[in-house]
Amino acid sequence: MATQRRADVVWEGNLLEGSGTVVSNTSGALPQLPVSWPSRAEEPAGKTSPEELIAAAHAACFAMALSHELAEGGHTAERLETSATVTFQPGEGIQGSALTVRGTVPGLSEEAFLQAAENAKDNCPVSQALSVPITLDATFAG
């Protein structure tokens, strides 16, 4: 069964001087989040950006996909520390997403961990939705 998630934003003003707020979302888990052009193209100053939200989604999706890859191989991650950095170039758009992960998976070899991480990078639904280069820096902690 397919699921749908929704987020609503109210924007006021023009692009460069205006601002907006994520005002609601399906789960209710996100607070109201202010967004603006300067937070996107310059310094965040306490406001978010579409790219930061994409980075959060990509990191969460990748961690879930890697957890699944490991479980399919009969292993449970003790800990996966994951981040995604989305690069935005004004006037050109999103340039890429860089995933990093440090994983502790008892009983697994480093080679198997790195392969699972590559598979998760390629098969995570957010990775598949992005049409930009995606890199992965995976570290096996044991």
TAKA-V636453 format. One record per residue. N is the residue number from 1. RES is the residue in one letter. D_LAST is the distance of its C-alpha to the last C-alpha in Angstrom with 2 decimals. Layout:
[[N:RES:D_LAST] [N:RES:D_LAST]]
This chain:
[[1:M:36.60] [2:A:36.18] [3:T:35.53] [4:Q:36.86] [5:R:35.78] [6:R:38.24] [7:A:38.40] [8:D:41.74] [9:V:42.57] [10:V:45.87] [11:W:46.71] [12:E:49.77] [13:G:51.30] [14:N:50.65] [15:L:47.33] [16:L:47.41] [17:E:48.98] [18:G:48.21] [19:S:45.31] [20:G:43.88] [21:T:41.96] [22:V:39.65] [23:V:41.83] [24:S:40.36] [25:N:37.66] [26:T:37.33] [27:S:34.90] [28:G:36.45] [29:A:32.98] [30:L:33.64] [31:P:36.15] [32:Q:38.90] [33:L:37.37] [34:P:39.68] [35:V:39.50] [36:S:41.60] [37:W:41.98] [38:P:41.20] [39:S:37.90] [40:R:37.13] [41:A:38.48] [42:E:38.47] [43:E:36.92] [44:P:35.70] [45:A:37.78] [46:G:36.39] [47:K:36.92] [48:T:34.62] [49:S:35.02] [50:P:34.58] [51:E:31.78] [52:E:29.85] [53:L:30.33] [54:I:29.18] [55:A:26.02] [56:A:25.33] [57:A:26.05] [58:H:23.90] [59:A:20.77] [60:A:21.35] [61:C:22.20] [62:F:19.21] [63:A:16.78] [64:M:18.89] [65:A:19.03] [66:L:15.30] [67:S:15.03] [68:H:17.88] [69:E:16.57] [70:L:13.49] [71:A:16.02] [72:E:18.35] [73:G:15.94] [74:G:15.64] [75:H:12.29] [76:T:12.18] [77:A:10.01] [78:E:9.60] [79:R:10.13] [80:L:11.19] [81:E:13.00] [82:T:15.56] [83:S:18.78] [84:A:21.66] [85:T:24.38] [86:V:27.65] [87:T:30.19] [88:F:33.87] [89:Q:36.79] [90:P:40.12] [91:G:42.62] [92:E:40.08] [93:G:37.59] [94:I:33.86] [95:Q:32.46] [96:G:28.87] [97:S:25.64] [98:A:22.46] [99:L:19.24] [100:T:16.08] [101:V:12.79] [102:R:9.54] [103:G:7.27] [104:T:5.01] [105:V:5.80] [106:P:6.05] [107:G:7.88] [108:L:7.40] [109:S:7.76] [110:E:7.43] [111:E:11.16] [112:A:11.33] [113:F:9.34] [114:L:11.73] [115:Q:14.60] [116:A:14.14] [117:A:14.12] [118:E:17.25] [119:N:18.88] [120:A:18.40] [121:K:19.90] [122:D:22.80] [123:N:23.47] [124:C:23.10] [125:P:26.75] [126:V:26.88] [127:S:25.71] [128:Q:28.42] [129:A:30.95] [130:L:30.48] [131:S:32.59] [132:V:30.94] [133:P:28.32] [134:I:24.72] [135:T:21.98] [136:L:18.20] [137:D:15.77] [138:A:12.20] [139:T:9.20] [140:F:5.64] [141:A:3.78] [142:G:0.00]]
